[in-house]
Amino acid sequence: MLDFLKTIFGADISAVECEYPKTAPYYIRDGYDLKSLFWGRNQCILLIPTFPSWRLPTVKRQLMKFQENCTVPCALCLENLTSLQRRNLLENNIPFISISQQVYLPFWGCLFTERFKAQAPVTEKMAPGTQLVFLYLYYLEESSNINLTRLSKSLHLSKATCTRAIDDLARSGLITEKTEGTNKWIAPAFEKSEFLKKGYPRLKSPVKRLIFVKQAVNVRLQLKSGMLALADISLVGTDDYDGAVAVSLKTAAEIPIKDTLSQQEFRDFGGSVIEVWGYDPALLAHSGRVDDISLLLSLENINDERVQMGLDEIREKHKLPYKYEE
């Protein structure tokens, strides 16, 4: 931000952390970071929302309340304004900075560009990479925030994929974001059980397709899935045709064509079922089987009472409603 402001106001501008005034209300302390901006002998205070799903009427109102008890000019510091948001702020004479895009500090100066945040809609279902990030955050035991670099390394995803996942989860209000320098820290916006309930309607089965193979085929990183996995954690039994193992798209590509069977050949002569997942099941696996929530999603639409009874044990464990419906 400071480099951008220097291109407008020159080198004689600086920013430092600002202590909250003693009279600052709780919603300022809990919802904003404060920075003092100095330009020569002039000073203003920037209010930077720490919550990703800020609403324009709220931040405008809270800025004006804060300004009433402040002796220097105050302004909002917001990321990626839309054109309508900018217009509204200008019409209401609200000072603001939109990093690398817009500056409206009427007591100092102004700069406007025509680059605005694209309003990407929240899709009905999460993309596989987004679902993987969501489940990773849900299963994470520690309460500290994590950043993009850790997500990318832990999940073997590109930073671009992680960035898209973070943007999606932030737009849907499932995570909070906090920027510190070049680091962007994220954390679930709700307690664990509520986080899962809020995001669950957008989750989908991770199974992209099935591959039927000969019994003797050697597939690396095999993890119990389907009925085999459900039998491990419930009273559900299995028969000769039940069960499957889950693999990633990369592992599935290594299976020789000569070792595969048609579905009819599998029914007639037996073999094994391999589920090819949209994300690597090994990243969330536990005790040689796929994770609970992914397993629930993969079997959820099976109209079989014994299966649903077994899945209810998973639902109960994770505080989801029985026979969950959107």
C-alpha positions in Angstrom: 0.0 0.0 0.0 2.7 2.5 1.0 4.6 2.0 -2.4 1.3 2.8 -4.2 0.7 5.9 -2.1 4.2 7.2 -2.7 3.5 7.2 -6.4 0.7 9.7 -5.7 2.0 11.8 -2.8 5.7 11.3 -3.1 8.4 9.9 -0.8 7.3 12.0 2.1 4.5 9.7 3.2 4.7 7.0 5.8 2.5 4.6 7.7 2.8 3.3 11.3 0.7 1.1 13.5 -1.8 3.1 15.5 -3.0 2.3 19.0 -6.8 2.3 19.6 -8.0 5.4 21.4 -9.3 4.7 24.9 -12.7 5.8 23.7 -12.8 3.4 20.8 -15.9 1.1 20.9 -15.6 -2.7 20.9 -16.7 -3.0 17.2 -13.7 -0.9 16.2 -11.2 -2.9 18.4 -12.6 -6.2 17.2 -13.3 -5.4 13.6 -10.5 -3.1 12.4 -6.8 -2.6 12.3 -5.7 1.1 12.6 -2.8 2.8 10.9 -1.6 6.4 11.1 -0.7 7.8 7.7 1.7 10.8 7.8 2.3 13.2 4.9 4.7 15.9 6.0 3.0 17.5 9.0 -0.4 16.1 8.1 -1.9 12.9 9.6 -4.9 10.7 9.0 -6.0 7.4 10.5 -6.9 4.5 8.2 -9.6 2.0 9.4 -8.9 -1.4 7.8 -11.6 -4.0 8.2 -10.3 -7.4 9.4 -13.4 -9.3 8.3 -13.7 -10.3 4.6 -17.5 -10.0 4.3 -17.8 -6.4 5.3 -20.9 -4.5 4.3 -20.6 -1.0 2.9 -23.4 0.6 5.1 -21.7 -0.8 8.2 -18.2 0.4 7.6 -19.5 3.8 6.5 -21.5 4.2 9.7 -18.7 3.0 11.9 -16.1 5.3 10.2 -18.4 8.3 10.9 -18.9 7.3 14.5 -15.1 6.9 15.0 -14.5 10.2 13.3 -16.7 12.0 15.9 -14.2 11.1 18.6 -11.0 11.7 16.6 -9.1 14.9 16.2 -7.5 14.1 12.8 -9.2 13.0 9.5 -10.1 9.3 9.2 -10.5 7.1 6.1 -11.4 3.6 5.2 -8.9 1.3 3.7 -10.7 -1.3 1.6 -9.5 -4.0 -0.8 -10.9 -4.3 -4.4 -13.8 -1.9 -4.5 -16.5 -2.3 -7.1 -17.6 0.6 -9.3 -20.9 0.9 -7.4 -19.2 0.9 -4.0 -16.8 3.7 -5.2 -19.7 5.8 -6.5 -21.6 5.4 -3.2 -18.5 6.4 -1.1 -18.0 9.5 -3.3 -21.6 10.5 -3.2 -21.5 10.4 0.6 -18.1 12.1 0.8 -16.5 9.2 2.7 -12.7 9.3 2.5 -11.2 5.9 1.4 -8.2 4.1 -0.1 -8.6 1.0 -2.3 -5.2 -0.5 -2.5 -3.5 0.0 -5.9 -6.8 1.3 -7.4 -8.5 4.3 -5.9 -7.6 7.1 -3.5 -10.1 9.6 -2.2 -8.6 11.7 0.6 -10.3 15.1 -0.1 -8.1 16.7 2.6 -4.9 15.6 0.6 -5.6 14.4 -2.9 -7.4 11.9 -5.1 -6.7 9.3 -7.8 -9.2 7.1 -9.6 -8.6 4.3 -12.1 -11.2 2.1 -13.9 -9.9 -1.1 -12.5 -12.4 -2.7 -10.2 -13.0 -6.0 -8.5 -14.7 -8.6 -10.7 -17.9 -9.7 -8.9 -17.5 -13.5 -9.3 -20.6 -15.3 -8.2 -20.4 -18.0 -5.5 -21.1 -21.2 -7.3 -23.7 -23.7 -6.0 -21.0 -26.4 -5.4 -17.3 -25.9 -4.5 -14.6 -26.7 -6.9 -12.5 -29.7 -5.9 -9.6 -27.5 -4.7 -11.9 -25.3 -2.7 -13.5 -28.3 -1.1 -10.1 -29.7 -0.2 -9.1 -26.4 1.5 -12.5 -26.2 3.3 -12.1 -29.8 4.7 -8.5 -29.2 5.6 -9.5 -26.1 7.7 -12.4 -28.2 9.3 -10.1 -31.0 10.3 -7.3 -28.7 11.5 -6.9 -29.1 15.2 -4.9 -26.0 16.0 -6.7 -22.7 16.3 -4.0 -20.4 14.9 -4.5 -18.8 11.5 -2.7 -20.1 8.5 -1.5 -18.4 5.3 -1.4 -19.1 1.6 2.1 -20.6 1.7 1.3 -23.2 4.3 -2.0 -24.2 2.5 -0.1 -24.6 -0.8 2.6 -26.8 0.8 0.3 -28.9 3.0 -2.2 -29.7 0.2 0.3 -29.8 -2.7 -1.8 -27.2 -4.6 -0.6 -24.3 -6.6 -0.8 -20.9 -5.0 -3.3 -19.9 -7.7 -5.6 -22.7 -6.8 -5.3 -21.9 -3.1 -6.0 -18.2 -3.9 -9.2 -19.1 -5.8 -10.3 -21.3 -2.9 -9.7 -18.6 -0.3 -11.6 -16.0 -2.4 -14.5 -18.4 -2.8 -14.7 -19.3 0.9 -14.3 -15.6 1.9 -17.1 -14.5 -0.5 -19.4 -17.1 1.0 -18.6 -15.9 4.5 -17.0 -19.2 5.7 -13.5 -17.8 6.5 -12.0 -14.6 7.8 -9.0 -12.9 6.2 -6.4 -10.7 7.8 -3.5 -9.0 6.0 -0.2 -8.4 7.7 2.4 -6.9 5.3 2.7 -9.4 2.5 1.0 -12.2 4.4 -2.7 -12.9 4.3 -3.9 -15.0 7.2 -7.1 -17.0 7.1 -9.2 -18.9 9.6 -12.7 -20.4 9.8 -15.4 -17.8 10.6 -17.3 -20.2 12.9 -16.7 -22.8 15.5 -15.9 -26.2 14.1 -19.4 -27.8 14.0 -21.1 -24.6 12.7 -18.3 -24.2 10.1 -19.2 -27.6 8.7 -22.9 -27.0 8.8 -22.6 -23.7 7.0 -20.4 -25.1 4.2 -21.9 -28.6 3.8 -24.7 -27.7 1.3 -21.9 -26.6 -1.1 -19.9 -29.9 -0.8 -20.2 -32.7 -3.3 -19.0 -36.2 -3.8 -15.3 -36.3 -4.5 -15.7 -39.3 -6.7 -15.1 -38.3 -10.4 -15.4 -41.8 -11.9 -14.9 -45.5 -11.2 -12.3 -47.8 -12.7 -12.8 -51.6 -12.5 -9.6 -53.5 -12.4 -8.4 -57.1 -12.1 -7.9 -58.3 -8.6 -4.1 -58.5 -8.8 -3.5 -55.0 -10.0 -1.0 -53.0 -7.9 -2.2 -49.5 -7.2 0.0 -47.3 -4.9 -1.4 -45.3 -2.0 -4.6 -47.4 -1.8 -7.1 -46.1 0.8 -10.3 -47.8 1.9 -13.3 -46.0 0.6 -17.0 -46.7 -0.1 -18.6 -49.6 1.9 -15.2 -50.9 3.0 -14.4 -47.7 4.8 -18.0 -47.4 6.2 -17.7 -50.9 7.6 -14.6 -49.9 9.5 -16.4 -47.2 11.5 -19.9 -48.6 11.7 -21.9 -51.8 12.1 -22.5 -52.0 8.4 -21.4 -55.3 6.8 -20.0 -55.9 3.4 -20.3 -58.5 0.7 -18.1 -59.6 -2.2 -19.1 -56.7 -4.4 -19.0 -54.0 -1.8 -16.1 -51.7 -1.2 -13.6 -49.7 -3.2 -10.3 -47.9 -2.8 -9.8 -44.2 -3.5 -6.9 -42.7 -5.5 -6.0 -39.3 -6.9 -6.3 -38.4 -10.6 -2.5 -38.7 -10.8 -2.4 -42.2 -9.4 -5.3 -43.3 -11.6 -3.4 -42.2 -14.7 -0.7 -44.7 -13.8 -3.0 -47.7 -14.0 -2.2 -49.8 -17.2 -5.1 -50.1 -19.6 -4.4 -53.9 -19.8 -5.3 -54.2 -16.1 -8.8 -52.6 -16.4 -12.1 -54.3 -16.8 -15.5 -53.2 -18.2 -18.3 -52.9 -15.7 -19.9 -56.1 -17.2 -16.7 -58.0 -16.9 -16.4 -56.9 -13.2 -20.0 -58.1 -12.6 -19.3 -61.5 -14.3 -15.9 -62.3 -13.1 -15.1 -60.0 -10.1 -12.2 -57.7 -9.5 -11.7 -54.4 -7.6 -13.3 -51.0 -7.8 -11.1 -47.9 -7.8 -12.7 -44.5 -7.1 -10.9 -41.6 -8.8 -11.2 -38.5 -6.7 -11.2 -34.9 -7.7 -8.6 -34.2 -4.9 -6.0 -36.4 -3.4 -7.7 -38.5 -0.7 -4.4 -39.2 1.0 -4.2 -35.6 2.2 -7.2 -36.0 4.5 -6.9 -39.8 5.2 -6.9 -41.4 8.6 -6.0 -45.0 9.7 -5.8 -46.3 6.1 -9.2 -45.0 5.0 -10.7 -41.8 3.5 -11.9 -39.0 5.8 -15.4 -39.1 7.3 -16.9 -36.2 5.4 -15.7 -37.2 2.0 -16.9 -40.7 2.7 -20.3 -39.4 3.7 -20.5 -37.3 0.5 -19.6 -40.2 -1.7 -22.3 -42.5 -0.3 -25.0 -40.0 0.7 -27.3 -40.6 -2.3 -27.4 -44.4 -2.0 -31.0 -45.4 -1.3 -30.2 -48.2 1.1 -31.3 -48.2 4.7 -28.2 -50.1 6.0 -26.0 -47.5 4.3 -27.9 -44.6 5.7 -27.8 -46.1 9.2 -24.0 -46.3 8.9 -23.8 -42.8 7.6 -25.9 -41.5 10.5 -23.0 -42.6 12.8 -20.8 -40.2 10.8 -23.4 -37.4 10.9 -23.8 -37.8 14.7 -20.0 -37.7 15.2 -19.7 -34.4 13.3 -23.0 -32.9 14.5 -24.8 -33.0 11.2 -28.5 -33.7 10.9 -29.5 -37.3 10.1 -30.1 -37.9 6.5 -28.8 -34.4 5.7 -30.8 -32.4 3.1 -30.1 -29.0 1.8 
